[in-house]
């Protein structure tokens, strides 16, 4: 397991800030020893949690053109037929995975193919589990043209606390299923829009693992 490059600067800032706070408390306030240990433990937990959040797990993926795998760790919060208005402008099956602050926020490529459409949209920051977050929150939209099953749309959606979405790829890139797509910082979701003919295996409230759990098959 490694630390995501997008998190290294944040971790350094957090650690330096915590060290500064500890020094101020220790030398200026001079609290009782027992309270100091409690503060040390609390600040250490904050540093560990921040590091834990930005970890990138090593996962082996068996590439399968017939399957759509989860783009994120988290919980399935939506499985429904919707009209996708940005690119397809027709009915699709949307499967959404919500990432809490306790999940890793590295995103994974759900299918292999060519990235034929990419847009970043500024927006609001509703809680990511709300249905309106998919279109009204800050998000990026990616359309991947698969070799045998047509295009699917992937949307990285920022949440109430997320303030930066990172995608590692640009329009025209060739993507491989299971590899890293990018990262969304601090609470967010990943939506996948599938053709109506796809058979969805995911269930509501199911816990899934990015790059491994099969959400649907073509």
C-alpha positions as CSV (number, residue, x, y, z in Angstrom):
1,X,0.0,0.0,0.0
2,X,1.2,3.5,-0.8
3,X,0.1,7.1,-0.2
4,X,-1.6,8.9,-3.0
5,X,0.6,11.8,-4.4
6,X,-2.4,14.1,-4.0
7,X,-2.4,13.5,-0.3
8,X,1.3,14.0,0.5
9,X,1.2,17.8,0.7
10,X,-1.9,17.7,2.9
11,X,-0.4,15.1,5.2
12,X,2.7,17.2,5.6
13,X,0.7,20.3,6.4
14,X,-1.5,18.4,8.9
15,X,1.6,16.9,10.7
16,X,3.4,20.2,10.9
17,X,0.3,22.0,12.2
18,X,-0.2,19.3,14.8
19,X,3.4,19.5,15.9
20,X,3.0,23.3,16.2
21,X,-0.2,22.9,18.3
22,X,1.5,20.4,20.6
23,X,4.5,22.6,21.2
24,X,2.3,25.6,22.0
25,X,0.2,23.6,24.4
26,X,3.2,22.1,26.0
27,X,5.2,25.2,26.6
28,X,2.6,28.0,26.8
29,X,-0.4,26.4,28.5
30,X,1.4,23.7,30.4
31,X,-1.6,21.5,31.2
32,X,-1.5,18.5,33.5
33,X,0.5,15.5,32.3
34,X,-2.6,13.4,32.0
35,X,-4.3,16.0,29.8
36,X,-1.2,16.2,27.6
37,X,-1.3,12.5,26.9
38,X,-4.9,12.8,25.9
39,X,-4.1,15.6,23.6
40,X,-1.1,13.8,22.1
41,X,-3.3,10.7,21.5
42,X,-6.1,12.8,19.8
43,X,-3.7,14.7,17.5
44,X,-1.9,11.4,16.7
45,X,-5.2,9.9,15.7
46,X,-5.9,12.9,13.4
47,X,-2.6,12.4,11.7
48,X,-3.1,8.7,11.3
49,X,-6.6,9.2,9.9
50,X,-5.4,11.7,7.3
51,X,-2.7,9.3,6.2
52,X,-5.2,6.4,6.2
53,X,-7.6,8.4,4.0
54,X,-5.0,8.9,1.2
55,X,-3.8,5.3,1.0
56,X,-3.8,3.6,-2.3
57,X,-4.4,-0.2,-2.0
58,X,-2.6,-2.7,-4.1
59,X,-5.4,-4.7,-5.9
60,X,-5.2,-7.3,-8.5
61,X,-7.8,-7.0,-11.2
62,X,-8.8,-9.7,-13.6
63,X,-9.7,-7.6,-16.7
64,X,-13.1,-8.8,-18.2
65,X,-14.7,-7.0,-21.1
66,X,-18.1,-8.3,-20.1
67,X,-18.1,-6.9,-16.6
68,X,-18.5,-3.4,-15.1
69,X,-16.5,-3.1,-11.8
70,X,-17.0,-0.5,-9.1
71,X,-15.2,2.7,-9.5
72,X,-14.9,3.3,-5.7
73,X,-15.0,1.8,-2.3
74,X,-18.2,2.5,-0.4
75,X,-21.9,1.8,-0.4
76,X,-24.3,1.5,-3.3
77,X,-26.9,4.3,-2.7
78,X,-28.7,4.4,-6.0
79,X,-29.8,1.9,-8.6
80,X,-32.4,3.4,-10.9
81,X,-33.4,4.2,-14.5
82,X,-32.8,7.9,-15.2
83,X,-32.6,10.2,-18.2
84,X,-28.9,11.2,-18.6
85,X,-29.1,14.7,-19.9
86,X,-25.4,15.7,-20.5
87,X,-24.2,13.3,-23.1
88,X,-26.6,10.5,-24.0
89,X,-29.8,12.4,-23.5
90,X,-31.7,9.1,-23.2
91,X,-32.6,6.6,-20.5
92,X,-29.8,4.8,-18.7
93,X,-29.4,2.7,-15.5
94,X,-27.5,4.7,-12.9
95,X,-25.5,2.9,-10.2
96,X,-24.0,5.2,-7.6
97,X,-21.4,4.4,-4.9
98,X,-21.1,6.7,-1.9
99,X,-17.7,7.1,-0.2
100,X,-17.7,8.2,3.4
101,X,-14.7,9.8,5.0
102,X,-13.7,6.4,6.3
103,X,-13.3,5.0,2.8
104,X,-10.3,5.4,0.6
105,X,-11.1,8.0,-2.1
106,X,-8.9,6.6,-4.9
107,X,-11.2,5.9,-7.9
108,X,-10.8,3.1,-10.3
109,X,-11.6,2.6,-14.0
110,X,-14.8,0.5,-14.3
111,X,-14.3,-0.7,-17.9
112,X,-11.5,-0.7,-20.5
113,X,-11.9,1.6,-23.5
114,X,-11.1,5.0,-25.0
115,X,-12.0,8.2,-23.1
116,X,-14.0,10.0,-25.8
117,X,-15.6,12.8,-23.6
118,X,-14.3,14.7,-20.5
119,X,-15.8,17.7,-18.8
120,X,-15.3,19.3,-15.4
121,X,-18.3,21.1,-14.0
122,X,-18.2,23.6,-11.1
123,X,-21.2,23.4,-8.8
124,X,-22.6,23.2,-5.3
125,X,-21.6,20.9,-2.4
126,X,-24.7,19.0,-1.2
127,X,-24.1,15.9,0.8
128,X,-23.0,13.3,-1.8
129,X,-25.7,10.7,-0.9
130,X,-28.5,13.1,-2.0
131,X,-29.8,12.4,-5.5
132,X,-29.5,16.0,-6.6
133,X,-25.7,15.8,-5.9
134,X,-25.2,13.9,-9.1
135,X,-25.9,16.8,-11.3
136,X,-25.9,19.9,-9.1
137,X,-22.6,19.3,-7.2
138,X,-19.2,19.9,-8.6
139,X,-18.4,16.9,-10.8
140,X,-16.5,15.6,-13.7
141,X,-18.1,13.6,-16.5
142,X,-16.2,10.9,-18.4
143,X,-17.5,8.8,-21.3
144,X,-15.6,5.6,-22.0
145,X,-16.1,3.9,-25.4
146,X,-15.7,0.2,-24.8
147,X,-14.6,-2.1,-27.6
148,X,-17.7,-4.3,-27.8
149,X,-20.5,-2.7,-25.6
150,X,-20.7,0.9,-26.6
151,X,-20.1,3.9,-24.3
152,X,-20.7,4.2,-20.6
153,X,-20.6,7.3,-18.6
154,X,-18.7,7.7,-15.3
155,X,-19.2,10.7,-13.0
156,X,-17.0,11.8,-10.2
157,X,-19.1,13.8,-7.8
158,X,-17.8,16.0,-5.0
159,X,-19.6,16.0,-1.6
160,X,-20.3,18.4,1.1
161,X,-16.7,18.5,2.3
162,X,-14.9,17.5,-0.9
163,X,-13.3,20.5,-2.6
164,X,-11.2,18.9,-5.3
165,X,-11.7,16.2,-7.9
166,X,-8.7,14.8,-9.6
167,X,-8.8,12.8,-12.8
168,X,-5.5,11.3,-14.0
169,X,-6.6,11.1,-17.7
170,X,-7.5,13.4,-20.6
171,X,-9.8,13.0,-23.5
172,X,-8.4,10.6,-26.0
173,X,-6.6,8.4,-23.4
174,X,-6.9,4.6,-23.6
175,X,-8.1,3.3,-20.2
176,X,-7.6,-0.1,-18.7
177,X,-10.2,-1.6,-16.4
178,X,-9.1,-1.6,-12.7
179,X,-6.4,1.0,-13.0
180,X,-6.5,4.3,-11.1
181,X,-8.9,6.8,-12.5
182,X,-8.2,9.6,-10.0
183,X,-9.2,10.7,-6.5
184,X,-11.9,12.8,-4.8
185,X,-10.9,14.4,-1.5
186,X,-13.1,14.0,1.6
187,X,-16.6,12.5,1.1
188,X,-18.0,12.0,-2.4
189,X,-19.5,9.5,-4.9
190,X,-19.0,7.8,-8.2
191,X,-22.0,7.4,-10.6
192,X,-21.9,4.9,-13.5
193,X,-24.5,5.2,-16.3
194,X,-25.1,1.9,-18.1
195,X,-27.2,0.8,-21.1
196,X,-30.7,-0.5,-20.2
197,X,-29.6,-3.9,-21.5
198,X,-26.9,-4.3,-18.8
199,X,-27.7,-6.7,-16.0
200,X,-27.1,-5.1,-12.6
201,X,-25.7,-7.4,-10.0
202,X,-25.2,-4.8,-7.3
203,X,-27.8,-4.3,-4.7
204,X,-28.8,-1.2,-2.6
205,X,-26.8,-0.7,0.5
206,X,-24.2,-3.2,-0.6
207,X,-20.6,-2.5,0.4
208,X,-18.3,-2.6,-2.6
209,X,-14.6,-2.4,-3.3
210,X,-13.3,-0.3,-6.1
211,X,-11.6,-2.2,-8.9
212,X,-12.9,-5.5,-7.7
213,X,-16.7,-5.7,-7.0
214,X,-18.7,-6.5,-10.1
215,X,-21.6,-4.0,-10.4
216,X,-23.1,-5.2,-13.7
217,X,-22.5,-7.3,-16.8
218,X,-23.2,-6.4,-20.4
